[in-house]
């Protein structure tokens, strides 16, 4: 494999790095935030009899899944005298249709993943099949007599199959949801029974306890996330284990978040962008990210760019957005046949993204984006309509930074568009 292809493959923008991955770079200082460290500390200090329910958010593509894998790694690999925790990680996008997700889907996914992953843990003295789960599954089979796919399965395979059917069969989805709704209370009781017995077995084995991480819910569309996290948020905190939920950033800035806060009992501090302005270390951190990917690909990082200025130009154009860094780098690599990469190559690659932005930004956004012509803003104006504010944050037209005093700035690529610059 040639070196350009090797580096291209090492820079997949959508790949979440697992805990301990050699390509991982600590971004806390550049972000001015230690969200994961503080989250791990809070989960460790929580009373097992009173589980903690946490919300985790940030801009799309900022590296939330990587940070959640880091949280999992921290809890499973303690330092000093800390206890080791059993962590169940599940990604809703892998198991459910995020565009059409409802509470019954989430309940059965969580039940199936808890049972399946606890079974894989092989905890001494613990059985993942309980009388309550058997009763729930018998009730499902009785309700779904016309569904031959589920009739012959036992409870373990059956719950996984039910989750698969909900995702893969839109025509049967409503019927399956109705069946689950009838058993929602019993299903949650069975899940909690399993969580309690697992926690007891873990404590007997000198482990700290059990934590669930539910990723992927940050990708819910607005109507879905309001239904899950506002209308039915009580269901999310009715489990006998501490849980971290990934949520959309638009929810954290929405008018209904007060309802969610009342249920979860805390604000939702987002994972911020890497601050690129001095004296922050965002630029150095992004250069380190590129160096680590080069090392993983077996490429000399000093041979990739024609100058440090070209590498830094690429980093600055991301505005501190990690997925954009690797997306821009891949797009640049596609334009060259040999190293080194020149700044004109980077500019041409980013131009494709900027052209796409120019087409997609709604006309009503430009008035507000031009507020950033003179630079960053400490706060967004009160007269900015809330739906527009949430939309511009969600679609990455505006970035939020929290290194030092919080502030906002426009996506750097937008500064190069004709609609942004003075006529």
Beta strands, then each sheet from edge to edge (+ up, - down):
strand 1: 53-56
strand 2: 85-91
strand 3: 209-215
strand 4: 242-246
strand 5: 398-401
strand 6: 407-410
sheet 1: 1+ 4+ 3+ 2+
sheet 2: 5+ 6-
end
